[in-house]
Amino acid sequence: MDSTFPAGLWDRLTGIQAAPELWLVVATAAAALALVAPRPLWLLSRNAITIAHEGGHGLLAVLTRRKLAGIRLHSDTSGLTLSYGRPTGPGMILTAAAGYTAPPLLGLGGAWLLAAHHVTLLLWLATALLLALLVRIRNAYGVLTVVLTGGTFLLVSWLAAEPVQAAFAYTAVWFLLLGGVRPAFELQAQRRHGRAPDSDADQLGRLTHLPAVVWVLFFHLVSLTSLTGGGRWLLGL
């Protein structure tokens, strides 16, 4: 460990927290479901899924060495990630596929950390990811939503007692797992009614010469598999 890194802070970051009671895990799942299932609440809470969605596009653009121009988040819960590079090829395909798969995969990773009792580490990693995303945001509403979300994670991780941290972390991970399922069904419905001609699935269809419905099914597979696996980890099954 770097001698300049405060030992107490390092211990707090990497330490193992006590496993919560099963009732808390179930209660946080119910709370997350209440944010996802009712449409009025979903229209608000979906902003967090959009942050993860566009962050997924941005991360894969950077990892595949595309030039990330910026990310915009809008009040109608839509978003836009602009990157430059080859208009075809693996980099573009991975970048396009990362949006709908990012929230459930982040939830799966979070479930793995919580199953290993790393509650504080999860909160700090989430804060770091949001901070990295913030510097790529290019509109005021996007900055506001990311600052509020990241600030909440930071305050909980720094000031809250361990039981509160656990409740918050479990709710957030359940929300990513459950909230990661609904957008693929919404996309499927929009495409059925011709309202999403340039969706991620349609772009991937043009890039790969596969029917767009194949990519919709892929999004379903990732989200439902993540929910199943992550749920089992969280419940200790």
Secondary structure, DSSP 8 states (H G I E B T S, - for coil): --TTS-HHHHHHHH-------HHHHHHHHHHHHHHHSSHHHHHHHHHHHHHHHHHHHHHHHHHTT-EEEEEEE-TTS-EEEEEES-SSSHHHHHHHHHHHHHHHHHHHHHHHHHHTT-HHHHHHHHHHHHHHHHTTB-SHHHHHHHHHHHHHHHHHHHHS-HHHHHHHHHHHHHHHHHHTTHHHHHHHHHHHTT--TT-HHHHHHHHHTS-HHHHHHHHHHHHHHHHHHHHHHHHT-
